[in-house]
Amino acid sequence: QVQLVESGGDLVQPGASLILSCAVSGLLFSSKPMAWYRQAPGKERELVGFIRSDGGFYYTDFAKGRFTISRDNDKNTVYLQMTSLTAEDSAVYYCVPGWNYWGQGTQVTVSS
């Protein structure tokens, strides 16, 4: 059974940085692409970016230059480092291993 434990969400001020973590168990972590999605209230879920098993990556335009996805295959954990946060980044963030599995998400709120 695949289990995801997302953490790191918080209430932060505009301009702050935050690191989200997603610990994964129940699958061969190192062989899977790891994606991050987000969903803001009243909006559709959107892709933030992903990191492939070979380390290649992709970011949606809003994430380029501000967000970084990394993975630690020894810890079965994927990270989303976010900088220069704005109110528009407020959302529930989800990690999605292998494009198949969704957790409960972690809430990020950016507000002064």
N, C-alpha and C positions, 0 to 999 in steps of 0.2 A: 504494500500500500504506500502510495506516494504521500509524503507529508511535507508541508512547507511552513516555515516559521518566519514570517516577515516582521521586522522590527526597525526601530529608529525614527519612526514618525513623531512629529512634535509640533508645537506651536512656536513659530519663530517670527522674527521681525523681517521686514523687507531688507534685502541685501545680505541676509545671513546665508550660511552654508549648512548642509545637513548630509549625513550619510545613512542610507538605508541598507539593511542587510536582509538576506533571505537564505536561511539554512534549509537545505533540501535533503530528504532521505527517501529511500525506497526506489531509487532508480540509479542507473549508471551515470552519475553526474557529469563526469569528464567528457562523455560522448555527446552530450546534449547542448543545443543552443539554449541560451538563457535570455529571455526577454523581460523587459519591464514595460508595463502599461500603467495608465492612470485614468481616473474618472472623476471629474468634478461634478458637483450637484447640478442636475439639469442638463448635463452634456453627455455626449456619447463617449464611450471608452476609447482611448487613443493610445497608439504605440509611442513609447518614449524612445526605445532603442533596443538593441540586442547585441549579445556577444556570442560568437560561434565557438564551437569546441576547439578550433584552431587558433582562437584569439582574435579573429577578424571581427569587425564590429560595424554597426550602422546606428545612426541617430536621426530621429526626426528633426526637422529644421529648428523647432523651438528649443531643442536640447543641445544643438551643436554649439560648442564653445563654452557651455555652462555645465553640462552634465557629463559624467564619465561612468561607464559601466566596467566593472572588473570582476574577476572570478578567482577563487582559490579552490582548486580541485582537491587539495589535501583536506580542506575543511568542508567541502561540499557546500560552499557558500558563494553567493553572488552579491555584489554590492552596486549601489547606485549613489555616486557622489554628486551632490547638487550644490551649485554656487550661485551667487547673485539672484537669490530667490525673490520672486515677486508674488503679488496676490494671485496672479493668473496661474501660478504653480500649485495653488491649493487644490488638493484632490486626495483621493485614496489611491495609493500606489500598490501595484500588484507585480509580483514576479511570476513568470510563466515558463517553467522548464519544458523544453521540448515542444512548445506551442500547444501543450495539451492540458496542463495541470494549473489550477488556479487556487490560491489561498484566500484568506480573509482580507488581505491587504493591510496596509498601515497608513494612517491618516497624517497628511501633511497640511498644516494650516499656516499661511503666511499673512500676518496681520500686525499692524502697529497698535 
